């Protein structure tokens, strides 16, 4: 079994746009770099950065409940710590998330953009060290098997954009659903990077949203259950040994 990396993605702000990467530097025991390092609180959620505890995803703006977020195209500029937001091909907001003024600029736009979906004042949150705004407490690196996505397409009779699953590492080389066999197994790259699968990823209504239009157009969880008897797609993995991964790199199961 040879697993090839087809694409790499990060999601700097929970619920907002993916950003494709040519490579990423993984660190043992850490999350995928710059992934879900920010979230937008939908009214007071009780998140305390001095005593961070993993919070349920419904406390933040997210695609499962806020499909209109997909109408925005965002990018995060690392060196400037700045989030740029575009709507309809036009820049509508920009803010340095390391500053109060920059966060206020982003929050003001969100209030204008989706007032009926807010439970209270939106607030940009930054993840403290060791914490990420992932759906799962153990969601370190998410792997999506593109063969499984193609199998789902055949079942529901429509194209399925893999970005609906908001994964970090898209892979080829596995049979459909063979990614589930990676749970409790270690895969290794020629350079010595080692990942261990830790759990399957259960899919929610966020996957019903077309990432390009924001429309709820496909019943992905229902399609998974009807066609395959489960609602899972992809696996979470933890980094045992770090290093740089890139598109085209390969992994094989570690020999016992």
Backbone bond lengths (Angstrom), bond angles and torsions (degrees), N, CA, C in turn:
res aa  C-N    CA-C-N  psi(-1)  N-CA   C-N-CA  omega(-1)  CA-C   N-CA-C  phi
1 X - - - 1.465 - - 1.526 109.54 -
2 X 1.322 116.44 119.75 1.462 121.62 174.59 1.522 108.62 -117.40
3 X 1.303 116.45 125.51 1.459 123.04 -178.03 1.525 107.76 -107.45
4 X 1.327 116.32 122.15 1.467 119.98 -178.00 1.523 110.06 -109.83
5 X 1.330 116.08 136.71 1.461 121.02 177.35 1.522 109.06 -77.52
6 X 1.347 116.13 118.75 1.459 121.55 179.18 1.519 112.16 -90.98
7 X 1.333 117.08 -31.94 1.467 120.76 -178.88 1.516 109.01 -164.68
8 X 1.325 114.87 154.63 1.465 122.60 177.56 1.522 108.94 -125.23
9 X 1.337 116.55 138.84 1.461 121.31 -179.65 1.531 110.41 -139.20
10 X 1.309 113.95 148.45 1.463 120.46 169.63 1.528 107.74 -126.17
11 X 1.313 115.30 159.23 1.468 123.11 178.00 1.528 107.10 -129.89
12 X 1.333 117.35 85.16 1.468 119.39 -174.46 1.531 113.94 -55.93
13 X 1.352 117.04 -39.58 1.466 121.50 -179.71 1.524 108.49 -115.08
14 X 1.293 117.02 123.87 1.459 121.65 -179.32 1.530 109.90 -53.50
15 X 1.333 116.59 129.93 1.451 121.75 177.38 1.510 115.19 86.91
16 X 1.344 117.40 -11.23 1.463 120.13 -178.25 1.534 110.56 -103.66
17 X 1.312 117.71 -166.81 1.460 122.83 -164.93 1.525 114.64 -66.34
18 X 1.349 114.60 148.97 1.467 119.45 169.35 1.515 110.39 -75.55
19 X 1.315 115.85 154.76 1.459 121.59 174.00 1.520 107.57 -129.88
20 X 1.339 115.90 118.57 1.459 119.53 -179.41 1.521 110.04 -77.87
21 X 1.333 115.58 141.35 1.456 122.36 -176.48 1.522 110.01 -123.18
22 X 1.336 118.03 142.61 1.469 119.27 173.84 1.522 111.87 -74.75
23 X 1.345 116.23 -27.34 1.458 120.64 -179.63 1.528 108.81 -158.23
24 X 1.319 115.58 167.77 1.469 120.96 178.26 1.515 109.04 -152.64
25 X 1.319 116.14 143.18 1.463 121.58 179.74 1.524 109.50 -98.50
26 X 1.327 115.87 111.00 1.460 121.68 179.47 1.523 110.03 -90.19
27 X 1.328 115.27 143.59 1.464 122.00 179.50 1.521 107.79 -123.32
28 X 1.320 116.76 134.71 1.460 121.46 -178.59 1.524 110.86 -54.13
29 X 1.327 115.45 130.31 1.449 121.12 177.19 1.507 115.03 78.54
30 X 1.331 117.74 2.55 1.463 120.72 -176.59 1.520 110.70 -111.26
31 X 1.346 114.23 168.80 1.451 120.89 177.87 1.525 110.73 -80.49
32 X 1.341 115.38 169.74 1.458 119.95 173.60 1.526 107.99 -59.34
33 X 1.324 118.39 135.31 1.471 120.92 -171.03 1.531 113.43 -61.12
34 X 1.338 114.56 133.46 1.472 124.07 176.04 1.520 112.28 57.04
35 X 1.319 117.14 30.20 1.459 121.41 179.86 1.523 110.04 -103.78
36 X 1.347 116.73 127.33 1.461 122.98 -179.48 1.533 111.59 50.79
37 X 1.343 115.53 43.55 1.463 119.51 178.51 1.526 111.56 -85.19
38 X 1.326 116.19 -10.41 1.464 121.40 174.70 1.528 109.40 -132.21
39 X 1.317 115.48 155.59 1.463 122.41 172.10 1.516 107.01 -146.41
40 X 1.322 115.51 159.76 1.468 120.42 177.16 1.518 108.08 -112.41
41 X 1.306 115.03 112.63 1.458 122.00 -178.84 1.528 109.50 -67.44
42 X 1.326 116.14 131.91 1.463 121.32 179.18 1.525 108.40 -98.87
43 X 1.321 115.12 80.82 1.464 119.50 -171.56 1.518 109.37 80.15
44 X 1.323 118.41 166.40 1.458 121.87 -176.56 1.528 112.28 -55.47
45 X 1.329 115.94 123.45 1.470 121.08 -177.06 1.517 112.46 -111.59
46 X 1.323 116.73 -8.60 1.452 119.43 -179.69 1.506 114.28 80.37
47 X 1.346 117.67 14.57 1.458 119.54 179.18 1.521 109.63 -75.95
48 X 1.329 116.28 125.37 1.458 122.46 -178.76 1.523 108.76 -113.36
49 X 1.343 118.83 108.13 1.469 120.27 -177.88 1.526 112.99 -63.45
50 X 1.330 117.55 -21.00 1.464 119.83 178.28 1.522 111.99 -81.83
51 X 1.328 115.94 -19.54 1.462 121.38 176.88 1.525 107.60 -138.88
52 X 1.346 116.68 66.98 1.468 120.08 -171.07 1.525 113.02 -70.15
53 X 1.314 114.67 130.03 1.461 122.65 175.62 1.517 107.38 -128.63
54 X 1.329 116.43 138.74 1.460 119.92 179.91 1.518 110.07 -57.24
55 X 1.331 115.40 129.67 1.457 121.65 -176.41 1.526 111.16 -108.13
56 X 1.332 118.60 148.01 1.465 120.51 174.69 1.522 110.53 -59.43
57 X 1.328 115.95 145.42 1.460 120.38 -174.49 1.519 113.17 -64.39
58 X 1.338 118.16 -23.29 1.466 119.09 -177.20 1.520 113.03 -73.44
59 X 1.330 117.12 -2.98 1.460 119.62 174.86 1.528 112.34 -83.06
60 X 1.342 116.17 -7.59 1.454 121.53 -177.47 1.524 109.76 -121.39
61 X 1.312 116.25 161.88 1.455 119.60 170.60 1.526 108.66 -65.23
62 X 1.334 116.56 134.52 1.469 120.72 -174.85 1.524 108.45 -159.17
63 X 1.328 114.88 157.85 1.458 119.80 -175.79 1.519 113.15 -66.18
64 X 1.331 117.82 -28.99 1.456 119.64 -177.83 1.528 111.48 -56.21
65 X 1.339 116.61 -37.04 1.461 121.26 -179.91 1.518 113.29 -114.52
66 X 1.303 117.44 -17.57 1.465 121.28 -174.06 1.522 109.92 -123.95
67 X 1.337 115.47 68.48 1.462 121.18 -175.57 1.525 112.43 -60.22
68 X 1.328 117.87 -25.87 1.464 120.70 -177.85 1.527 112.42 -62.57
69 X 1.335 117.64 -18.67 1.466 120.38 178.03 1.524 111.42 -58.92
70 X 1.343 116.83 -29.49 1.461 120.32 -178.45 1.519 112.27 -68.63
71 X 1.329 117.75 -14.19 1.459 120.71 177.05 1.530 111.81 -75.33
72 X 1.313 115.88 -14.56 1.459 121.21 179.89 1.520 110.02 -94.45
73 X 1.314 116.51 145.37 1.458 122.33 173.23 1.532 106.86 -116.03
74 X 1.297 115.94 120.42 1.461 119.59 -175.60 1.522 110.48 -123.69
75 X 1.325 115.05 155.96 1.459 120.76 171.74 1.515 107.84 -145.51
76 X 1.329 114.46 146.27 1.460 120.71 -178.80 1.525 108.76 -110.30
77 X 1.320 116.01 123.81 1.462 122.45 -179.73 1.518 108.10 -94.21
78 X 1.332 116.85 104.83 1.462 121.05 -170.71 1.522 113.03 -58.19
79 X 1.324 116.54 -50.62 1.465 119.37 -173.73 1.519 111.67 -65.43
80 X 1.330 116.61 -31.82 1.468 120.45 179.52 1.526 112.30 -94.24
81 X 1.352 116.53 -1.20 1.475 122.93 -176.21 1.530 111.00 47.07
82 X 1.329 115.22 40.14 1.465 121.11 -170.75 1.521 111.18 -117.95
83 X 1.342 115.80 135.37 1.453 122.47 174.09 1.527 108.98 -99.71
84 X 1.336 115.74 128.80 1.458 122.13 177.46 1.525 107.77 -111.61
85 X 1.324 116.97 130.07 1.460 122.12 -177.92 1.523 109.10 -118.17
86 X 1.332 115.98 130.46 1.463 122.07 176.55 1.523 109.79 -121.23
87 X 1.312 115.81 145.37 1.459 122.28 174.67 1.517 107.83 -135.57
88 X 1.318 116.48 126.52 1.460 120.06 -178.57 1.512 113.11 60.98
89 X 1.334 117.84 32.13 1.458 121.83 179.02 1.508 115.20 79.80
90 X 1.335 117.18 6.57 1.466 121.19 -178.27 1.519 110.03 -122.15
91 X 1.329 117.49 136.64 1.461 120.36 177.36 1.528 109.84 -67.82
92 X 1.335 115.52 127.45 1.460 120.02 -177.31 1.522 112.61 -118.26
93 X 1.316 117.38 -13.76 1.469 119.51 178.51 1.514 108.86 -163.19
94 X 1.318 113.51 152.71 1.466 121.15 177.65 1.511 107.42 -154.20
95 X 1.325 116.52 136.99 1.455 118.37 178.90 1.514 112.32 -157.59
96 X 1.319 116.08 137.95 1.457 122.53 174.12 1.536 107.20 -77.05
97 X 1.321 116.91 110.05 1.459 120.53 -173.52 1.521 113.23 -74.17
98 X 1.315 116.85 -4.64 1.467 119.36 175.12 1.526 111.76 -87.48
99 X 1.345 116.38 -5.50 1.464 120.40 -178.92 1.523 110.70 -119.67
100 X 1.327 115.47 153.10 1.468 120.31 178.53 1.520 110.36 -63.13
101 X 1.334 116.44 -40.90 1.458 120.37 -178.43 1.528 111.29 -63.80
102 X 1.311 115.99 -40.93 1.453 119.78 -179.96 1.521 112.48 -66.53
103 X 1.327 116.45 -41.77 1.462 119.78 177.68 1.527 110.61 -64.86
104 X 1.323 116.91 -39.79 1.463 120.04 178.54 1.523 111.62 -62.32
105 X 1.335 117.28 -35.97 1.467 120.59 179.16 1.528 110.63 -64.19
106 X 1.327 116.44 -42.57 1.467 120.47 178.31 1.525 110.30 -67.73
107 X 1.317 117.01 -42.85 1.466 120.55 -179.60 1.532 111.54 -63.81
108 X 1.324 116.78 -37.98 1.467 120.49 179.05 1.525 110.18 -64.25
109 X 1.327 117.03 -39.80 1.462 119.07 177.55 1.526 110.68 -64.01
110 X 1.319 117.38 -44.50 1.466 120.60 -178.96 1.530 110.63 -60.36
111 X 1.312 117.25 -38.53 1.470 119.79 177.79 1.524 111.02 -62.71
112 X 1.321 116.94 -38.04 1.468 120.31 179.50 1.528 111.14 -74.35
113 X 1.306 116.81 -35.62 1.454 121.79 -172.03 1.530 112.96 -75.98
114 X 1.310 118.06 -38.43 1.462 120.49 -173.25 1.529 112.55 -140.08
115 X 1.328 118.50 54.57 1.467 120.79 -174.13 1.529 113.76 -61.01
116 X 1.334 117.74 -33.73 1.460 120.14 -176.55 1.525 113.33 -76.02
117 X 1.342 116.47 -12.74 1.466 119.99 -178.84 1.522 112.83 -98.70
118 X 1.311 117.01 0.25 1.458 120.61 -175.79 1.525 111.15 -95.43
119 X 1.327 115.43 136.13 1.459 121.29 176.53 1.522 111.77 -90.18
120 X 1.308 115.24 -10.50 1.448 122.65 -178.49 1.511 108.10 179.78
121 X 1.314 117.28 -168.20 1.461 120.60 -178.35 1.529 110.60 -64.17
122 X 1.337 118.27 128.51 1.466 120.05 175.04 1.522 110.22 -70.67
123 X 1.307 116.12 146.51 1.456 120.34 -178.93 1.522 109.29 -141.83
124 X 1.329 116.23 127.26 1.458 120.92 177.57 1.526 108.85 -77.56
125 X 1.331 115.40 125.47 1.456 121.49 179.17 1.522 109.88 -112.85
126 X 1.314 116.29 140.92 1.464 121.93 174.57 1.522 108.65 -107.01
127 X 1.323 116.03 136.41 1.456 120.48 -178.06 1.517 111.07 -75.04
128 X 1.335 117.50 126.88 1.468 119.71 174.81 1.529 110.96 -67.00
129 X 1.297 116.91 167.69 1.456 122.32 -179.84 1.525 110.43 -54.00
130 X 1.340 115.74 131.52 1.458 120.90 177.06 1.509 115.21 84.72
131 X 1.348 117.12 -2.76 1.464 121.80 -178.96 1.524 108.73 -118.78
132 X 1.319 116.45 142.70 1.457 121.66 171.97 1.521 108.24 -134.98
133 X 1.329 116.26 153.74 1.462 120.85 -179.66 1.529 110.11 -88.44
134 X 1.323 115.30 55.43 1.455 121.94 177.75 1.526 109.03 -89.16
135 X 1.355 114.88 159.68 1.458 118.86 178.99 1.520 111.40 -67.19
136 X 1.328 116.69 -33.52 1.459 121.55 -178.44 1.518 110.69 -107.29
137 X 1.322 116.08 141.97 1.471 119.79 176.78 1.524 111.13 -58.02
138 X 1.336 116.79 -31.45 1.468 121.61 -175.90 1.523 111.27 -106.91
139 X 1.313 117.19 24.27 1.463 120.75 -179.07 1.509 112.76 -81.56
140 X 1.315 117.86 73.39 1.457 121.01 -175.15 1.528 112.40 -76.97
141 X 1.331 117.17 -58.25 1.462 123.79 178.91 1.524 106.57 -135.55
142 X 1.333 118.01 127.53 1.467 120.11 -178.59 1.519 110.08 -104.58
143 X 1.335 115.74 133.35 1.460 123.37 -176.16 1.527 108.81 -115.09
144 X 1.335 116.75 129.07 1.456 122.62 179.14 1.527 109.08 -115.62
145 X 1.320 116.25 123.97 1.458 122.97 177.98 1.526 108.92 -86.82
146 X 1.333 117.76 112.50 1.460 121.10 -176.27 1.522 112.45 -65.25
147 X 1.330 117.86 -25.34 1.465 120.18 176.32 1.523 110.65 -66.53
148 X 1.319 117.32 -35.27 1.462 120.80 177.42 1.525 110.43 -66.77
149 X 1.332 116.33 -38.97 1.464 120.25 178.20 1.523 109.99 -63.63
150 X 1.341 117.32 -40.51 1.468 120.12 178.48 1.529 111.13 -65.91
151 X 1.329 116.65 -38.03 1.472 119.64 177.30 1.522 110.32 -63.32
152 X 1.320 116.96 -37.96 1.464 120.96 177.75 1.526 110.32 -65.91
153 X 1.331 117.51 -39.18 1.464 121.19 177.27 1.531 110.80 -56.52
154 X 1.323 116.27 -43.73 1.462 120.19 -179.25 1.525 110.61 -64.57
155 X 1.309 117.40 -36.83 1.462 121.14 -177.70 1.520 111.90 -69.69
156 X 1.353 116.32 -43.69 1.467 118.33 -175.83 1.523 112.52 -92.08
157 X 1.349 116.88 -9.40 1.456 120.44 175.84 1.507 114.54 72.08
158 X 1.324 117.50 33.16 1.465 121.23 179.86 1.522 109.01 -154.99
159 X 1.337 117.59 152.28 1.464 119.89 175.82 1.529 111.04 -62.25
160 X 1.328 115.66 141.77 1.466 121.71 178.41 1.522 107.98 -124.83
161 X 1.315 116.96 114.79 1.460 121.70 177.41 1.532 108.39 -71.82
162 X 1.340 118.73 122.65 1.464 120.26 178.90 1.525 113.46 -57.00
163 X 1.344 116.67 -21.33 1.464 119.14 179.85 1.526 112.13 -67.99
164 X 1.331 118.18 -13.67 1.468 119.64 174.10 1.525 111.12 -58.97
165 X 1.328 117.22 -26.22 1.456 121.33 -174.50 1.529 112.64 -93.44
166 X 1.317 116.83 -3.59 1.466 123.37 170.39 1.538 112.50 48.90
167 X 1.344 114.53 46.68 1.461 119.98 179.80 1.515 112.53 -92.21
168 X 1.312 115.21 165.61 1.467 121.33 179.03 1.521 113.02 -88.94
169 X 1.330 116.21 -40.77 1.465 121.24 -173.03 1.527 108.82 -124.56
170 X 1.340 117.31 112.34 1.457 122.31 174.60 1.526 107.52 -91.46
171 X 1.329 117.42 131.03 1.463 120.12 -174.57 1.522 111.73 -127.18
172 X 1.323 115.15 152.83 1.458 125.31 172.39 1.526 108.32 -120.41
173 X 1.336 115.59 164.79 1.459 120.21 175.71 1.504 114.33 105.80
174 X 1.327 117.59 -12.27 1.451 122.47 177.45 1.520 109.72 -99.46
175 X 1.316 116.27 152.46 1.456 120.85 170.42 1.527 108.12 -73.51
176 X 1.336 118.22 161.27 1.462 119.17 177.07 1.527 111.81 -53.78
177 X 1.307 115.03 130.56 1.468 125.47 177.52 1.522 113.48 70.44
178 X 1.326 117.96 4.31 1.460 120.04 178.22 1.523 111.70 -68.99
179 X 1.336 116.41 -15.83 1.471 118.55 175.94 1.530 111.84 -60.53
180 X 1.319 117.16 -27.03 1.466 119.39 179.83 1.526 111.28 -64.40
181 X 1.341 116.87 -24.88 1.467 120.47 178.11 1.522 111.89 -71.09
182 X 1.343 116.86 -11.71 1.469 119.30 179.57 1.521 112.61 -79.46
183 X 1.329 117.74 -13.53 1.464 120.31 178.62 1.532 108.52 -62.63
184 X 1.322 115.64 127.72 1.471 124.29 -177.67 1.529 112.79 69.36
185 X 1.341 116.38 15.34 1.455 120.19 174.37 1.525 109.37 -119.03
186 X 1.326 115.81 157.60 1.463 122.18 -179.92 1.521 108.75 -110.87
187 X 1.332 115.63 133.07 1.461 120.82 172.27 1.524 107.86 -114.04
188 X 1.322 115.74 149.04 1.462 120.32 -173.88 1.517 109.67 -135.03
189 X 1.339 115.92 144.00 1.463 121.83 176.12 1.522 109.43 -94.82
190 X 1.344 117.72 163.53 1.467 119.65 176.94 1.524 112.79 -57.24
191 X 1.334 117.31 -27.43 1.471 119.81 -179.74 1.527 112.76 -84.25
192 X 1.338 117.43 -3.78 1.459 120.32 176.09 1.507 115.73 99.63
193 X 1.334 118.45 4.79 1.468 120.95 174.17 1.526 108.39 -67.70
194 X 1.318 116.69 133.30 1.463 120.63 -177.50 1.531 109.60 -126.61
195 X 1.329 115.62 127.48 1.457 122.90 177.57 1.525 108.72 -121.49
196 X 1.326 116.46 141.76 1.456 120.99 176.46 1.521 109.62 -120.71
197 X 1.328 116.99 124.79 1.448 120.57 175.94 1.513 111.07 -66.48
198 X 1.334 116.13 136.13 1.459 118.64 -176.48 1.523 113.83 -118.59
199 X 1.338 118.95 -27.33 1.461 119.40 178.67 1.518 110.35 -169.60
200 X 1.341 115.29 153.38 1.454 121.37 172.70 1.523 109.15 -73.37
201 X 1.339 115.52 155.91 1.460 120.00 -178.21 1.523 108.86 -104.93
202 X 1.315 115.81 115.50 1.458 121.29 177.07 1.517 109.77 -79.10
203 X 1.333 116.62 135.60 1.448 120.90 -173.43 1.526 112.46 -100.66
204 X 1.337 114.44 142.22 1.458 121.13 -176.17 1.526 109.45 -118.21
205 X 1.319 116.27 -170.04 1.460 122.16 -176.03 1.523 113.36 -66.63
206 X 1.327 118.79 -12.20 1.469 119.75 176.38 1.518 111.05 -58.24
207 X 1.332 117.24 -30.90 1.468 120.40 -177.89 1.516 112.71 -74.32
208 X 1.325 118.01 -11.15 1.469 120.11 177.02 1.521 111.65 -75.33
209 X 1.322 117.71 -12.21 1.464 122.95 -175.18 1.523 110.45 -90.02
210 X 1.329 116.01 125.35 1.456 121.00 173.55 1.526 107.97 -66.72
211 X 1.347 118.55 119.16 1.468 119.90 -176.48 1.517 113.87 -66.54
212 X 1.330 117.03 -13.94 1.469 119.82 179.63 1.519 112.79 -91.87
213 X 1.344 117.35 -31.33 1.462 120.22 -173.05 1.525 114.55 -115.52
214 X 1.326 116.47 -21.96 1.461 119.78 -175.81 1.520 112.99 82.77
215 X 1.333 118.06 4.90 1.456 121.33 179.14 1.525 110.61 -85.82
216 X 1.325 115.90 142.10 1.463 120.07 173.47 1.536 107.41 -85.96
217 X 1.315 115.53 98.99 1.459 118.86 -170.43 1.524 115.02 -119.87
218 X 1.323 119.20 -14.52 1.458 121.67 -178.93 1.527 110.09 -133.57
219 X 1.324 116.72 134.93 1.457 121.43 178.47 1.534 109.05 -90.57
220 X 1.326 115.22 77.65 1.464 120.58 -173.80 1.538 112.50 -63.18
221 X 1.334 120.66 -51.17 1.472 118.32 179.65 1.525 112.94 -58.67
222 X 1.316 117.37 -40.21 1.470 120.29 178.31 1.525 110.64 -65.37
223 X 1.317 117.13 -39.28 1.449 120.96 177.62 1.513 112.50 -63.96
224 X 1.319 115.93 -40.03 1.464 120.02 177.40 1.529 110.92 -63.73
225 X 1.323 116.30 -46.63 1.457 119.88 -178.31 1.526 111.08 -65.28
226 X 1.334 116.19 -43.89 1.466 119.71 -178.20 1.526 111.53 -66.06
227 X 1.311 116.46 -41.42 1.458 119.84 -174.36 1.509 114.65 -85.88
228 X 1.353 116.42 -29.78 1.463 118.20 -169.87 1.533 114.01 -132.33
229 X 1.328 116.91 -4.82 1.456 119.60 175.88 1.513 114.83 77.74
230 X 1.336 116.71 18.33 1.459 121.06 176.23 1.520 107.93 -154.06
231 X 1.333 116.95 170.20 1.465 120.73 177.89 1.528 110.77 -118.78
232 X 1.317 117.03 29.49 1.454 122.34 -176.03 1.524 111.41 -102.98
233 X 1.329 115.32 146.17 1.462 121.49 172.79 1.517 107.82 -154.62
234 X 1.331 116.45 113.48 1.458 121.24 -178.57 1.512 112.15 96.18
235 X 1.322 114.91 169.55 1.464 121.47 177.88 1.523 109.57 -137.11
236 X 1.314 114.90 151.56 1.456 120.94 168.69 1.521 108.69 -88.79
237 X 1.325 115.56 145.72 1.463 121.02 177.12 1.518 109.23 -134.18
238 X 1.314 115.15 155.93 1.466 120.42 173.70 1.513 108.97 -111.96
239 X 1.328 115.76 152.14 1.464 121.78 -177.98 1.527 108.52 -91.23
240 X 1.335 116.13 115.20 1.462 120.84 177.49 1.522 111.49 -89.77
241 X 1.341 116.27 -40.41 1.467 121.89 176.85 1.521 107.34 -135.15
242 X 1.325 116.45 128.26 1.452 120.72 -171.80 1.513 114.57 -90.76
243 X 1.321 113.83 -178.03 1.455 122.09 179.89 1.514 109.60 150.55
244 X 1.314 116.60 -177.19 1.464 121.34 -178.31 1.521 110.26 -91.65
245 X 1.340 115.26 128.53 1.456 121.35 172.85 1.519 108.25 -111.53
246 X 1.330 115.89 153.13 1.459 120.95 -177.57 1.518 109.54 -148.17
247 X 1.338 115.67 160.41 1.455 120.29 174.74 1.529 109.21 -54.01
248 X 1.320 116.09 135.38 1.453 121.25 -179.95 1.504 114.48 93.66
249 X 1.334 118.14 -15.41 1.469 121.03 177.05 1.526 110.09 -66.00
250 X 1.317 115.69 158.03 1.461 120.57 -177.81 1.522 111.29 -125.55
251 X 1.332 114.19 155.88 1.464 122.86 174.61 1.524 108.58 -132.53
252 X 1.327 115.94 150.40 1.452 121.62 173.47 1.524 107.51 -134.57
253 X 1.332 117.65 154.46 1.469 120.11 177.11 1.523 111.39 -59.59
254 X 1.293 116.29 137.27 1.464 121.08 178.47 1.510 109.96 -71.95
255 X 1.309 115.34 136.39 1.461 119.72 178.90 1.525 110.58 -76.71
256 X 1.328 115.78 135.61 1.471 120.20 -179.06 1.520 110.49 -70.92
